[in-house]
Amino acid sequence: MKGIIETSVYLVIFALVCFFSIDFIRINQRVSDAGEISQYIENYIEAYCGDIPDSELSEEARDKKLYVLARSVQKGGMRLTYGDVSRAGDYEYIEYTLEYPLSAAMFGYSSQHTYNGLARYFVS
């Protein structure tokens, strides 16, 4: 009987450790996803929001592309907002903020995290 109780206690402890580990893995995966999305945002802005050597992109067309990007990110459960735009040489730099939720059921933890970034695009 003692062996059954001892084994049951070990099984419960092992199950708790597994649940905590799964929560940590989920948090880590969400942070990794946010890092990938921020890199995608910077690459998208540089590739699609800048002028091409033959023609200039209008501000209206650029704003539309930025809006499409923000809507795309929003579908993934994140929020993308844009900040100041500044020019240096042949490039304009745009500040952006990526907000995403983190939660862990076992810890009762839930919060909103933000990532601030800077993306550039070519202007002629």
Residue pairs with C-beta under 8 A, 6 or more apart in sequence:
19 106
20 106
20 107
23 104
23 105
23 106
23 107
24 104
26 104
27 102
27 104
30 100
30 101
30 102
31 102
31 113
33 76
33 100
34 78
34 98
34 100
34 113
34 115
35 115
37 73
37 76
37 78
37 98
37 100
38 98
38 115
38 117
41 69
41 73
41 80
41 96
41 98
41 117
41 119
42 117
42 118
42 119
44 69
45 66
45 69
45 94
45 96
45 119
45 120
45 121
46 119
46 120
46 121
46 122
48 65
49 57
49 62
49 65
49 66
49 94
49 121
50 57
50 121
50 122
50 123
51 57
51 121
51 122
51 123
51 124
53 124
56 123
56 124
62 121
66 82
66 94
69 80
70 80
70 81
70 82
73 79
73 80
73 98
74 80
77 100
77 101
78 98
78 99
78 100
79 98
79 99
79 100
80 96
80 97
80 98
80 99
81 96
81 97
81 99
82 94
82 95
82 96
82 97
83 94
83 95
83 96
83 97
84 94
84 95
85 92
85 93
85 94
85 95
86 92
86 93
87 93
87 123
90 122
90 123
90 124
91 120
91 121
91 122
91 123
92 120
92 121
92 123
93 118
93 119
93 120
94 118
94 119
94 120
94 121
95 116
95 117
95 118
96 116
96 117
96 118
96 119
97 114
97 115
97 116
97 117
98 114
98 115
98 116
98 117
99 112
99 113
99 114
99 115
100 112
100 113
100 115
101 110
101 111
101 112
101 113
102 109
102 110
102 111
102 112
102 113
103 109
103 110
103 111
104 110
